Amino acid sequence: MGCVLILAAAAGAAAVVLALRLWLVLHSRVVVPRDSVSLMAVAGSGGHTTELLRLLGHLSAAYSPRHYVVADTDDISARKIHAFELSRADRDPSGGVVPRYFLHRIPRSREVRQSWLSTVVTTLHSACLSLPLTYRVRPDLVLCNGPGTCVPICAAAVLLGVLGVKRVTVVYVESLCRVEHLSLTGRILRPFADYFLVQWPALKEKYPTSVYLGRIV
């Protein structure tokens, strides 16, 4: 009985420590000056990748290297990313510079028309591969805009901070098509994102802590 109480107390103490670490990670926004920012951008099927690449088109070359994450079945997004990076290199005034980007694939969290029950299993599978990927890349910034694939990546990024490995800034940009209601991904990630951007005033009114800059894609 004594051993059980000791184990329960130890588990409770560990839970308190982890909860405190999570709170500190989510509420600390220390800006560290740097010459370049390692970026991990999560693309998704449909219009998500198009909107994401429009966002990236406004970023300077200082956001390098760029690590793209796509679902393992999303060949269309992969082709769009390659085309975007090639066109970006062509516009580079320095000329002859090989684009500094990498493409990573992880299992899709949820396929179209997949049941919600089986989604739990596929999401856990995706999360198991997202953590070692995020740990290996250790980005400074994670940028995403709604695909379900970004949930395990953002969770892994937050976990790196909780474990004291690295503080990763998570920026979530809600899709332009979300006018009055957040997407499911947005509702999940809103408490964990360092900066949560919306593109319509109605969403800003509903979620005062969000950032509204107008239409940015």
PyMOL CGO cylinders between C-alpha atoms (Angstrom):
from pymol import cmd
from pymol.cgo import CYLINDER

trace = [
    CYLINDER, 0.00, 0.00, 0.00, 2.85, 2.33, 0.87, 0.3, 1, 1, 1, 1, 1, 1,
    CYLINDER, 2.85, 2.33, 0.87, 4.50, 1.72, -2.53, 0.3, 1, 1, 1, 1, 1, 1,
    CYLINDER, 4.50, 1.72, -2.53, 1.24, 2.52, -4.31, 0.3, 1, 1, 1, 1, 1, 1,
    CYLINDER, 1.24, 2.52, -4.31, 0.93, 5.82, -2.45, 0.3, 1, 1, 1, 1, 1, 1,
    CYLINDER, 0.93, 5.82, -2.45, 4.54, 6.71, -3.25, 0.3, 1, 1, 1, 1, 1, 1,
    CYLINDER, 4.54, 6.71, -3.25, 4.03, 5.93, -6.94, 0.3, 1, 1, 1, 1, 1, 1,
    CYLINDER, 4.03, 5.93, -6.94, 0.80, 7.92, -6.99, 0.3, 1, 1, 1, 1, 1, 1,
    CYLINDER, 0.80, 7.92, -6.99, 2.51, 10.89, -5.34, 0.3, 1, 1, 1, 1, 1, 1,
    CYLINDER, 2.51, 10.89, -5.34, 5.41, 10.69, -7.80, 0.3, 1, 1, 1, 1, 1, 1,
    CYLINDER, 5.41, 10.69, -7.80, 3.02, 10.52, -10.75, 0.3, 1, 1, 1, 1, 1, 1,
    CYLINDER, 3.02, 10.52, -10.75, 1.09, 13.49, -9.40, 0.3, 1, 1, 1, 1, 1, 1,
    CYLINDER, 1.09, 13.49, -9.40, 4.26, 15.52, -8.92, 0.3, 1, 1, 1, 1, 1, 1,
    CYLINDER, 4.26, 15.52, -8.92, 5.41, 14.67, -12.46, 0.3, 1, 1, 1, 1, 1, 1,
    CYLINDER, 5.41, 14.67, -12.46, 2.03, 15.74, -13.84, 0.3, 1, 1, 1, 1, 1, 1,
    CYLINDER, 2.03, 15.74, -13.84, 2.26, 19.06, -11.98, 0.3, 1, 1, 1, 1, 1, 1,
    CYLINDER, 2.26, 19.06, -11.98, 5.78, 19.68, -13.29, 0.3, 1, 1, 1, 1, 1, 1,
    CYLINDER, 5.78, 19.68, -13.29, 4.74, 18.90, -16.88, 0.3, 1, 1, 1, 1, 1, 1,
    CYLINDER, 4.74, 18.90, -16.88, 1.67, 21.13, -16.55, 0.3, 1, 1, 1, 1, 1, 1,
    CYLINDER, 1.67, 21.13, -16.55, 3.85, 23.96, -15.25, 0.3, 1, 1, 1, 1, 1, 1,
    CYLINDER, 3.85, 23.96, -15.25, 6.33, 23.46, -18.08, 0.3, 1, 1, 1, 1, 1, 1,
    CYLINDER, 6.33, 23.46, -18.08, 3.49, 23.54, -20.61, 0.3, 1, 1, 1, 1, 1, 1,
    CYLINDER, 3.49, 23.54, -20.61, 2.13, 26.76, -19.10, 0.3, 1, 1, 1, 1, 1, 1,
    CYLINDER, 2.13, 26.76, -19.10, 5.57, 28.38, -19.20, 0.3, 1, 1, 1, 1, 1, 1,
    CYLINDER, 5.57, 28.38, -19.20, 6.13, 27.33, -22.82, 0.3, 1, 1, 1, 1, 1, 1,
    CYLINDER, 6.13, 27.33, -22.82, 2.75, 28.64, -23.95, 0.3, 1, 1, 1, 1, 1, 1,
    CYLINDER, 2.75, 28.64, -23.95, 3.11, 31.96, -22.10, 0.3, 1, 1, 1, 1, 1, 1,
    CYLINDER, 3.11, 31.96, -22.10, 6.73, 32.84, -22.83, 0.3, 1, 1, 1, 1, 1, 1,
    CYLINDER, 6.73, 32.84, -22.83, 7.53, 34.74, -26.02, 0.3, 1, 1, 1, 1, 1, 1,
    CYLINDER, 7.53, 34.74, -26.02, 11.20, 35.56, -25.83, 0.3, 1, 1, 1, 1, 1, 1,
    CYLINDER, 11.20, 35.56, -25.83, 12.46, 37.01, -29.11, 0.3, 1, 1, 1, 1, 1, 1,
    CYLINDER, 12.46, 37.01, -29.11, 16.02, 35.96, -29.89, 0.3, 1, 1, 1, 1, 1, 1,
    CYLINDER, 16.02, 35.96, -29.89, 17.76, 38.00, -32.64, 0.3, 1, 1, 1, 1, 1, 1,
    CYLINDER, 17.76, 38.00, -32.64, 19.13, 35.79, -35.41, 0.3, 1, 1, 1, 1, 1, 1,
    CYLINDER, 19.13, 35.79, -35.41, 20.34, 36.13, -38.98, 0.3, 1, 1, 1, 1, 1, 1,
    CYLINDER, 20.34, 36.13, -38.98, 18.20, 33.28, -40.29, 0.3, 1, 1, 1, 1, 1, 1,
    CYLINDER, 18.20, 33.28, -40.29, 15.08, 31.43, -39.18, 0.3, 1, 1, 1, 1, 1, 1,
    CYLINDER, 15.08, 31.43, -39.18, 14.70, 27.71, -39.70, 0.3, 1, 1, 1, 1, 1, 1,
    CYLINDER, 14.70, 27.71, -39.70, 11.13, 27.28, -40.92, 0.3, 1, 1, 1, 1, 1, 1,
    CYLINDER, 11.13, 27.28, -40.92, 8.89, 24.22, -40.93, 0.3, 1, 1, 1, 1, 1, 1,
    CYLINDER, 8.89, 24.22, -40.93, 5.77, 24.75, -43.06, 0.3, 1, 1, 1, 1, 1, 1,
    CYLINDER, 5.77, 24.75, -43.06, 2.94, 22.21, -43.11, 0.3, 1, 1, 1, 1, 1, 1,
    CYLINDER, 2.94, 22.21, -43.11, 1.10, 21.89, -46.42, 0.3, 1, 1, 1, 1, 1, 1,
    CYLINDER, 1.10, 21.89, -46.42, -2.24, 20.22, -47.07, 0.3, 1, 1, 1, 1, 1, 1,
    CYLINDER, -2.24, 20.22, -47.07, -4.48, 19.11, -49.88, 0.3, 1, 1, 1, 1, 1, 1,
    CYLINDER, -4.48, 19.11, -49.88, -7.03, 21.38, -51.51, 0.3, 1, 1, 1, 1, 1, 1,
    CYLINDER, -7.03, 21.38, -51.51, -6.45, 25.10, -51.17, 0.3, 1, 1, 1, 1, 1, 1,
    CYLINDER, -6.45, 25.10, -51.17, -4.28, 24.85, -48.06, 0.3, 1, 1, 1, 1, 1, 1,
    CYLINDER, -4.28, 24.85, -48.06, -1.03, 24.49, -50.00, 0.3, 1, 1, 1, 1, 1, 1,
    CYLINDER, -1.03, 24.49, -50.00, -1.93, 27.33, -52.36, 0.3, 1, 1, 1, 1, 1, 1,
    CYLINDER, -1.93, 27.33, -52.36, -2.60, 29.68, -49.44, 0.3, 1, 1, 1, 1, 1, 1,
    CYLINDER, -2.60, 29.68, -49.44, 0.54, 28.53, -47.63, 0.3, 1, 1, 1, 1, 1, 1,
    CYLINDER, 0.54, 28.53, -47.63, 2.75, 29.23, -50.64, 0.3, 1, 1, 1, 1, 1, 1,
    CYLINDER, 2.75, 29.23, -50.64, 1.21, 32.69, -50.99, 0.3, 1, 1, 1, 1, 1, 1,
    CYLINDER, 1.21, 32.69, -50.99, 2.22, 33.35, -47.39, 0.3, 1, 1, 1, 1, 1, 1,
    CYLINDER, 2.22, 33.35, -47.39, 5.73, 32.08, -48.00, 0.3, 1, 1, 1, 1, 1, 1,
    CYLINDER, 5.73, 32.08, -48.00, 6.02, 34.25, -51.09, 0.3, 1, 1, 1, 1, 1, 1,
    CYLINDER, 6.02, 34.25, -51.09, 5.99, 37.30, -48.82, 0.3, 1, 1, 1, 1, 1, 1,
    CYLINDER, 5.99, 37.30, -48.82, 8.81, 36.03, -46.59, 0.3, 1, 1, 1, 1, 1, 1,
    CYLINDER, 8.81, 36.03, -46.59, 12.42, 37.02, -47.13, 0.3, 1, 1, 1, 1, 1, 1,
    CYLINDER, 12.42, 37.02, -47.13, 15.29, 34.66, -47.85, 0.3, 1, 1, 1, 1, 1, 1,
    CYLINDER, 15.29, 34.66, -47.85, 16.20, 34.89, -44.16, 0.3, 1, 1, 1, 1, 1, 1,
    CYLINDER, 16.20, 34.89, -44.16, 13.58, 32.19, -43.53, 0.3, 1, 1, 1, 1, 1, 1,
    CYLINDER, 13.58, 32.19, -43.53, 15.95, 29.42, -44.47, 0.3, 1, 1, 1, 1, 1, 1,
    CYLINDER, 15.95, 29.42, -44.47, 16.26, 26.52, -44.58, 0.3, 1, 1, 1, 1, 1, 1,
    CYLINDER, 16.26, 26.52, -44.58, 12.62, 25.75, -45.28, 0.3, 1, 1, 1, 1, 1, 1,
    CYLINDER, 12.62, 25.75, -45.28, 11.32, 22.34, -44.28, 0.3, 1, 1, 1, 1, 1, 1,
    CYLINDER, 11.32, 22.34, -44.28, 8.01, 21.40, -45.86, 0.3, 1, 1, 1, 1, 1, 1,
    CYLINDER, 8.01, 21.40, -45.86, 5.83, 18.67, -44.38, 0.3, 1, 1, 1, 1, 1, 1,
    CYLINDER, 5.83, 18.67, -44.38, 3.17, 16.99, -46.51, 0.3, 1, 1, 1, 1, 1, 1,
    CYLINDER, 3.17, 16.99, -46.51, 1.02, 13.90, -46.16, 0.3, 1, 1, 1, 1, 1, 1,
    CYLINDER, 1.02, 13.90, -46.16, 2.55, 10.80, -47.72, 0.3, 1, 1, 1, 1, 1, 1,
    CYLINDER, 2.55, 10.80, -47.72, -0.32, 10.57, -50.24, 0.3, 1, 1, 1, 1, 1, 1,
    CYLINDER, -0.32, 10.57, -50.24, -0.29, 14.25, -51.22, 0.3, 1, 1, 1, 1, 1, 1,
    CYLINDER, -0.29, 14.25, -51.22, 1.74, 14.29, -54.43, 0.3, 1, 1, 1, 1, 1, 1,
    CYLINDER, 1.74, 14.29, -54.43, -0.04, 17.40, -55.74, 0.3, 1, 1, 1, 1, 1, 1,
    CYLINDER, -0.04, 17.40, -55.74, 1.21, 19.55, -52.85, 0.3, 1, 1, 1, 1, 1, 1,
    CYLINDER, 1.21, 19.55, -52.85, 4.72, 18.18, -53.30, 0.3, 1, 1, 1, 1, 1, 1,
    CYLINDER, 4.72, 18.18, -53.30, 4.72, 19.25, -56.96, 0.3, 1, 1, 1, 1, 1, 1,
    CYLINDER, 4.72, 19.25, -56.96, 3.41, 22.71, -56.07, 0.3, 1, 1, 1, 1, 1, 1,
    CYLINDER, 3.41, 22.71, -56.07, 6.17, 23.14, -53.50, 0.3, 1, 1, 1, 1, 1, 1,
    CYLINDER, 6.17, 23.14, -53.50, 8.90, 22.11, -55.93, 0.3, 1, 1, 1, 1, 1, 1,
    CYLINDER, 8.90, 22.11, -55.93, 7.54, 24.52, -58.55, 0.3, 1, 1, 1, 1, 1, 1,
    CYLINDER, 7.54, 24.52, -58.55, 7.34, 27.34, -55.99, 0.3, 1, 1, 1, 1, 1, 1,
    CYLINDER, 7.34, 27.34, -55.99, 10.92, 26.84, -54.84, 0.3, 1, 1, 1, 1, 1, 1,
    CYLINDER, 10.92, 26.84, -54.84, 12.24, 26.71, -58.39, 0.3, 1, 1, 1, 1, 1, 1,
    CYLINDER, 12.24, 26.71, -58.39, 10.45, 29.95, -59.27, 0.3, 1, 1, 1, 1, 1, 1,
    CYLINDER, 10.45, 29.95, -59.27, 11.76, 31.50, -56.07, 0.3, 1, 1, 1, 1, 1, 1,
    CYLINDER, 11.76, 31.50, -56.07, 15.31, 30.55, -57.04, 0.3, 1, 1, 1, 1, 1, 1,
    CYLINDER, 15.31, 30.55, -57.04, 14.80, 32.05, -60.50, 0.3, 1, 1, 1, 1, 1, 1,
    CYLINDER, 14.80, 32.05, -60.50, 13.80, 35.36, -58.89, 0.3, 1, 1, 1, 1, 1, 1,
    CYLINDER, 13.80, 35.36, -58.89, 16.84, 35.34, -56.60, 0.3, 1, 1, 1, 1, 1, 1,
    CYLINDER, 16.84, 35.34, -56.60, 19.03, 38.28, -57.74, 0.3, 1, 1, 1, 1, 1, 1,
    CYLINDER, 19.03, 38.28, -57.74, 22.18, 36.51, -56.53, 0.3, 1, 1, 1, 1, 1, 1,
    CYLINDER, 22.18, 36.51, -56.53, 21.65, 33.86, -59.21, 0.3, 1, 1, 1, 1, 1, 1,
    CYLINDER, 21.65, 33.86, -59.21, 22.80, 30.28, -59.28, 0.3, 1, 1, 1, 1, 1, 1,
    CYLINDER, 22.80, 30.28, -59.28, 21.82, 29.54, -55.69, 0.3, 1, 1, 1, 1, 1, 1,
    CYLINDER, 21.82, 29.54, -55.69, 20.39, 26.11, -54.98, 0.3, 1, 1, 1, 1, 1, 1,
    CYLINDER, 20.39, 26.11, -54.98, 17.09, 26.52, -53.10, 0.3, 1, 1, 1, 1, 1, 1,
    CYLINDER, 17.09, 26.52, -53.10, 17.52, 25.60, -49.44, 0.3, 1, 1, 1, 1, 1, 1,
    CYLINDER, 17.52, 25.60, -49.44, 14.43, 23.54, -48.84, 0.3, 1, 1, 1, 1, 1, 1,
    CYLINDER, 14.43, 23.54, -48.84, 13.57, 20.02, -47.82, 0.3, 1, 1, 1, 1, 1, 1,
    CYLINDER, 13.57, 20.02, -47.82, 10.42, 17.96, -48.27, 0.3, 1, 1, 1, 1, 1, 1,
    CYLINDER, 10.42, 17.96, -48.27, 9.30, 15.57, -45.54, 0.3, 1, 1, 1, 1, 1, 1,
    CYLINDER, 9.30, 15.57, -45.54, 6.36, 13.18, -45.64, 0.3, 1, 1, 1, 1, 1, 1,
    CYLINDER, 6.36, 13.18, -45.64, 4.31, 11.87, -42.74, 0.3, 1, 1, 1, 1, 1, 1,
    CYLINDER, 4.31, 11.87, -42.74, 1.16, 9.71, -42.68, 0.3, 1, 1, 1, 1, 1, 1,
    CYLINDER, 1.16, 9.71, -42.68, -2.04, 11.66, -43.15, 0.3, 1, 1, 1, 1, 1, 1,
    CYLINDER, -2.04, 11.66, -43.15, -3.97, 12.20, -39.92, 0.3, 1, 1, 1, 1, 1, 1,
    CYLINDER, -3.97, 12.20, -39.92, -7.32, 11.74, -41.63, 0.3, 1, 1, 1, 1, 1, 1,
    CYLINDER, -7.32, 11.74, -41.63, -8.32, 10.80, -45.14, 0.3, 1, 1, 1, 1, 1, 1,
    CYLINDER, -8.32, 10.80, -45.14, -11.42, 12.20, -46.81, 0.3, 1, 1, 1, 1, 1, 1,
    CYLINDER, -11.42, 12.20, -46.81, -14.58, 10.43, -45.55, 0.3, 1, 1, 1, 1, 1, 1,
    CYLINDER, -14.58, 10.43, -45.55, -12.55, 8.46, -43.00, 0.3, 1, 1, 1, 1, 1, 1,
    CYLINDER, -12.55, 8.46, -43.00, -14.51, 7.55, -39.86, 0.3, 1, 1, 1, 1, 1, 1,
    CYLINDER, -14.51, 7.55, -39.86, -13.75, 9.56, -36.72, 0.3, 1, 1, 1, 1, 1, 1,
    CYLINDER, -13.75, 9.56, -36.72, -13.03, 6.39, -34.73, 0.3, 1, 1, 1, 1, 1, 1,
    CYLINDER, -13.03, 6.39, -34.73, -10.30, 5.23, -37.08, 0.3, 1, 1, 1, 1, 1, 1,
    CYLINDER, -10.30, 5.23, -37.08, -8.99, 8.81, -37.23, 0.3, 1, 1, 1, 1, 1, 1,
    CYLINDER, -8.99, 8.81, -37.23, -7.73, 8.41, -33.66, 0.3, 1, 1, 1, 1, 1, 1,
    CYLINDER, -7.73, 8.41, -33.66, -5.49, 5.53, -34.75, 0.3, 1, 1, 1, 1, 1, 1,
    CYLINDER, -5.49, 5.53, -34.75, -4.13, 7.27, -37.86, 0.3, 1, 1, 1, 1, 1, 1,
    CYLINDER, -4.13, 7.27, -37.86, -3.50, 10.50, -35.94, 0.3, 1, 1, 1, 1, 1, 1,
    CYLINDER, -3.50, 10.50, -35.94, -1.51, 8.62, -33.29, 0.3, 1, 1, 1, 1, 1, 1,
    CYLINDER, -1.51, 8.62, -33.29, 0.49, 6.94, -36.06, 0.3, 1, 1, 1, 1, 1, 1,
    CYLINDER, 0.49, 6.94, -36.06, 1.20, 10.32, -37.61, 0.3, 1, 1, 1, 1, 1, 1,
    CYLINDER, 1.20, 10.32, -37.61, 2.16, 11.76, -34.22, 0.3, 1, 1, 1, 1, 1, 1,
    CYLINDER, 2.16, 11.76, -34.22, 4.64, 8.94, -33.60, 0.3, 1, 1, 1, 1, 1, 1,
    CYLINDER, 4.64, 8.94, -33.60, 6.51, 9.94, -36.76, 0.3, 1, 1, 1, 1, 1, 1,
    CYLINDER, 6.51, 9.94, -36.76, 6.07, 13.70, -36.33, 0.3, 1, 1, 1, 1, 1, 1,
    CYLINDER, 6.07, 13.70, -36.33, 7.94, 13.85, -33.03, 0.3, 1, 1, 1, 1, 1, 1,
    CYLINDER, 7.94, 13.85, -33.03, 11.25, 12.38, -34.28, 0.3, 1, 1, 1, 1, 1, 1,
    CYLINDER, 11.25, 12.38, -34.28, 11.01, 14.50, -37.45, 0.3, 1, 1, 1, 1, 1, 1,
    CYLINDER, 11.01, 14.50, -37.45, 10.47, 17.71, -35.48, 0.3, 1, 1, 1, 1, 1, 1,
    CYLINDER, 10.47, 17.71, -35.48, 13.20, 16.75, -33.03, 0.3, 1, 1, 1, 1, 1, 1,
    CYLINDER, 13.20, 16.75, -33.03, 15.64, 16.13, -35.88, 0.3, 1, 1, 1, 1, 1, 1,
    CYLINDER, 15.64, 16.13, -35.88, 14.84, 19.39, -37.71, 0.3, 1, 1, 1, 1, 1, 1,
    CYLINDER, 14.84, 19.39, -37.71, 14.39, 21.51, -34.55, 0.3, 1, 1, 1, 1, 1, 1,
    CYLINDER, 14.39, 21.51, -34.55, 12.86, 24.47, -36.42, 0.3, 1, 1, 1, 1, 1, 1,
    CYLINDER, 12.86, 24.47, -36.42, 12.71, 27.98, -35.03, 0.3, 1, 1, 1, 1, 1, 1,
    CYLINDER, 12.71, 27.98, -35.03, 9.23, 28.47, -36.45, 0.3, 1, 1, 1, 1, 1, 1,
    CYLINDER, 9.23, 28.47, -36.45, 6.33, 26.21, -37.45, 0.3, 1, 1, 1, 1, 1, 1,
    CYLINDER, 6.33, 26.21, -37.45, 3.86, 27.77, -39.90, 0.3, 1, 1, 1, 1, 1, 1,
    CYLINDER, 3.86, 27.77, -39.90, 0.55, 26.12, -40.77, 0.3, 1, 1, 1, 1, 1, 1,
    CYLINDER, 0.55, 26.12, -40.77, -2.87, 27.10, -42.05, 0.3, 1, 1, 1, 1, 1, 1,
    CYLINDER, -2.87, 27.10, -42.05, -5.39, 24.39, -41.37, 0.3, 1, 1, 1, 1, 1, 1,
    CYLINDER, -5.39, 24.39, -41.37, -4.65, 20.92, -42.76, 0.3, 1, 1, 1, 1, 1, 1,
    CYLINDER, -4.65, 20.92, -42.76, -5.08, 18.09, -40.26, 0.3, 1, 1, 1, 1, 1, 1,
    CYLINDER, -5.08, 18.09, -40.26, -1.48, 17.10, -40.89, 0.3, 1, 1, 1, 1, 1, 1,
    CYLINDER, -1.48, 17.10, -40.89, -0.31, 20.12, -38.90, 0.3, 1, 1, 1, 1, 1, 1,
    CYLINDER, -0.31, 20.12, -38.90, -1.89, 18.92, -35.62, 0.3, 1, 1, 1, 1, 1, 1,
    CYLINDER, -1.89, 18.92, -35.62, 0.75, 16.27, -34.79, 0.3, 1, 1, 1, 1, 1, 1,
    CYLINDER, 0.75, 16.27, -34.79, 3.55, 18.55, -36.03, 0.3, 1, 1, 1, 1, 1, 1,
    CYLINDER, 3.55, 18.55, -36.03, 2.42, 21.43, -33.80, 0.3, 1, 1, 1, 1, 1, 1,
    CYLINDER, 2.42, 21.43, -33.80, 1.97, 19.04, -30.87, 0.3, 1, 1, 1, 1, 1, 1,
    CYLINDER, 1.97, 19.04, -30.87, 5.53, 17.81, -31.38, 0.3, 1, 1, 1, 1, 1, 1,
    CYLINDER, 5.53, 17.81, -31.38, 6.81, 21.40, -31.56, 0.3, 1, 1, 1, 1, 1, 1,
    CYLINDER, 6.81, 21.40, -31.56, 5.13, 22.29, -28.26, 0.3, 1, 1, 1, 1, 1, 1,
    CYLINDER, 5.13, 22.29, -28.26, 6.45, 19.08, -26.69, 0.3, 1, 1, 1, 1, 1, 1,
    CYLINDER, 6.45, 19.08, -26.69, 10.03, 20.06, -27.58, 0.3, 1, 1, 1, 1, 1, 1,
    CYLINDER, 10.03, 20.06, -27.58, 9.56, 23.15, -25.47, 0.3, 1, 1, 1, 1, 1, 1,
    CYLINDER, 9.56, 23.15, -25.47, 7.96, 21.24, -22.59, 0.3, 1, 1, 1, 1, 1, 1,
    CYLINDER, 7.96, 21.24, -22.59, 10.87, 18.80, -22.55, 0.3, 1, 1, 1, 1, 1, 1,
    CYLINDER, 10.87, 18.80, -22.55, 13.38, 21.65, -22.62, 0.3, 1, 1, 1, 1, 1, 1,
    CYLINDER, 13.38, 21.65, -22.62, 14.83, 20.66, -25.99, 0.3, 1, 1, 1, 1, 1, 1,
    CYLINDER, 14.83, 20.66, -25.99, 13.99, 23.87, -27.87, 0.3, 1, 1, 1, 1, 1, 1,
    CYLINDER, 13.99, 23.87, -27.87, 11.37, 26.61, -27.74, 0.3, 1, 1, 1, 1, 1, 1,
    CYLINDER, 11.37, 26.61, -27.74, 9.63, 26.52, -31.13, 0.3, 1, 1, 1, 1, 1, 1,
    CYLINDER, 9.63, 26.52, -31.13, 7.32, 29.36, -32.18, 0.3, 1, 1, 1, 1, 1, 1,
    CYLINDER, 7.32, 29.36, -32.18, 4.03, 28.12, -33.64, 0.3, 1, 1, 1, 1, 1, 1,
    CYLINDER, 4.03, 28.12, -33.64, 2.16, 30.43, -36.03, 0.3, 1, 1, 1, 1, 1, 1,
    CYLINDER, 2.16, 30.43, -36.03, -1.29, 29.37, -37.23, 0.3, 1, 1, 1, 1, 1, 1,
    CYLINDER, -1.29, 29.37, -37.23, -3.07, 31.22, -40.04, 0.3, 1, 1, 1, 1, 1, 1,
    CYLINDER, -3.07, 31.22, -40.04, -6.73, 30.32, -40.40, 0.3, 1, 1, 1, 1, 1, 1,
    CYLINDER, -6.73, 30.32, -40.40, -7.81, 29.70, -43.98, 0.3, 1, 1, 1, 1, 1, 1,
    CYLINDER, -7.81, 29.70, -43.98, -9.37, 32.56, -45.92, 0.3, 1, 1, 1, 1, 1, 1,
    CYLINDER, -9.37, 32.56, -45.92, -12.51, 30.49, -46.47, 0.3, 1, 1, 1, 1, 1, 1,
    CYLINDER, -12.51, 30.49, -46.47, -13.20, 30.51, -42.72, 0.3, 1, 1, 1, 1, 1, 1,
    CYLINDER, -13.20, 30.51, -42.72, -15.33, 33.64, -42.41, 0.3, 1, 1, 1, 1, 1, 1,
    CYLINDER, -15.33, 33.64, -42.41, -17.43, 33.13, -39.26, 0.3, 1, 1, 1, 1, 1, 1,
    CYLINDER, -17.43, 33.13, -39.26, -16.35, 29.81, -37.78, 0.3, 1, 1, 1, 1, 1, 1,
    CYLINDER, -16.35, 29.81, -37.78, -12.95, 28.27, -37.11, 0.3, 1, 1, 1, 1, 1, 1,
    CYLINDER, -12.95, 28.27, -37.11, -11.93, 25.01, -38.72, 0.3, 1, 1, 1, 1, 1, 1,
    CYLINDER, -11.93, 25.01, -38.72, -11.61, 21.92, -36.53, 0.3, 1, 1, 1, 1, 1, 1,
    CYLINDER, -11.61, 21.92, -36.53, -7.83, 22.22, -36.76, 0.3, 1, 1, 1, 1, 1, 1,
    CYLINDER, -7.83, 22.22, -36.76, -8.05, 25.87, -35.72, 0.3, 1, 1, 1, 1, 1, 1,
    CYLINDER, -8.05, 25.87, -35.72, -10.18, 25.02, -32.69, 0.3, 1, 1, 1, 1, 1, 1,
    CYLINDER, -10.18, 25.02, -32.69, -7.68, 22.36, -31.64, 0.3, 1, 1, 1, 1, 1, 1,
    CYLINDER, -7.68, 22.36, -31.64, -4.55, 24.46, -32.07, 0.3, 1, 1, 1, 1, 1, 1,
    CYLINDER, -4.55, 24.46, -32.07, -5.77, 27.90, -30.94, 0.3, 1, 1, 1, 1, 1, 1,
    CYLINDER, -5.77, 27.90, -30.94, -4.72, 27.38, -27.28, 0.3, 1, 1, 1, 1, 1, 1,
    CYLINDER, -4.72, 27.38, -27.28, -1.26, 26.19, -28.31, 0.3, 1, 1, 1, 1, 1, 1,
    CYLINDER, -1.26, 26.19, -28.31, -0.31, 28.63, -31.08, 0.3, 1, 1, 1, 1, 1, 1,
    CYLINDER, -0.31, 28.63, -31.08, 1.95, 31.55, -30.18, 0.3, 1, 1, 1, 1, 1, 1,
    CYLINDER, 1.95, 31.55, -30.18, 0.27, 33.64, -32.86, 0.3, 1, 1, 1, 1, 1, 1,
    CYLINDER, 0.27, 33.64, -32.86, -3.19, 32.75, -34.16, 0.3, 1, 1, 1, 1, 1, 1,
    CYLINDER, -3.19, 32.75, -34.16, -4.11, 34.79, -37.24, 0.3, 1, 1, 1, 1, 1, 1,
    CYLINDER, -4.11, 34.79, -37.24, -7.61, 35.18, -38.69, 0.3, 1, 1, 1, 1, 1, 1,
    CYLINDER, -7.61, 35.18, -38.69, -8.52, 36.92, -41.94, 0.3, 1, 1, 1, 1, 1, 1,
    CYLINDER, -8.52, 36.92, -41.94, -12.05, 38.13, -41.23, 0.3, 1, 1, 1, 1, 1, 1,
    CYLINDER, -12.05, 38.13, -41.23, -13.26, 40.67, -38.63, 0.3, 1, 1, 1, 1, 1, 1,
    CYLINDER, -13.26, 40.67, -38.63, -16.09, 38.37, -37.50, 0.3, 1, 1, 1, 1, 1, 1,
    CYLINDER, -16.09, 38.37, -37.50, -13.55, 35.84, -36.24, 0.3, 1, 1, 1, 1, 1, 1,
    CYLINDER, -13.55, 35.84, -36.24, -11.55, 38.55, -34.51, 0.3, 1, 1, 1, 1, 1, 1,
    CYLINDER, -11.55, 38.55, -34.51, -14.70, 39.58, -32.63, 0.3, 1, 1, 1, 1, 1, 1,
    CYLINDER, -14.70, 39.58, -32.63, -15.34, 35.99, -31.56, 0.3, 1, 1, 1, 1, 1, 1,
    CYLINDER, -15.34, 35.99, -31.56, -11.73, 35.36, -30.59, 0.3, 1, 1, 1, 1, 1, 1,
    CYLINDER, -11.73, 35.36, -30.59, -10.25, 38.62, -29.23, 0.3, 1, 1, 1, 1, 1, 1,
    CYLINDER, -10.25, 38.62, -29.23, -6.82, 37.10, -28.57, 0.3, 1, 1, 1, 1, 1, 1,
    CYLINDER, -6.82, 37.10, -28.57, -6.39, 36.28, -32.26, 0.3, 1, 1, 1, 1, 1, 1,
    CYLINDER, -6.39, 36.28, -32.26, -4.43, 38.52, -34.62, 0.3, 1, 1, 1, 1, 1, 1,
    CYLINDER, -4.43, 38.52, -34.62, -6.32, 40.21, -37.45, 0.3, 1, 1, 1, 1, 1, 1,
    CYLINDER, -6.32, 40.21, -37.45, -4.29, 41.79, -40.25, 0.3, 1, 1, 1, 1, 1, 1,
    CYLINDER, -4.29, 41.79, -40.25, -6.94, 41.67, -42.94, 0.3, 1, 1, 1, 1, 1, 1,
    CYLINDER, -6.94, 41.67, -42.94, -6.60, 39.37, -45.92, 0.3, 1, 1, 1, 1, 1, 1,
    CYLINDER, -6.60, 39.37, -45.92, -3.02, 38.13, -46.14, 0.3, 1, 1, 1, 1, 1, 1,
    CYLINDER, -3.02, 38.13, -46.14, -3.29, 35.39, -48.79, 0.3, 1, 1, 1, 1, 1, 1,
]
cmd.load_cgo(trace, "trace")
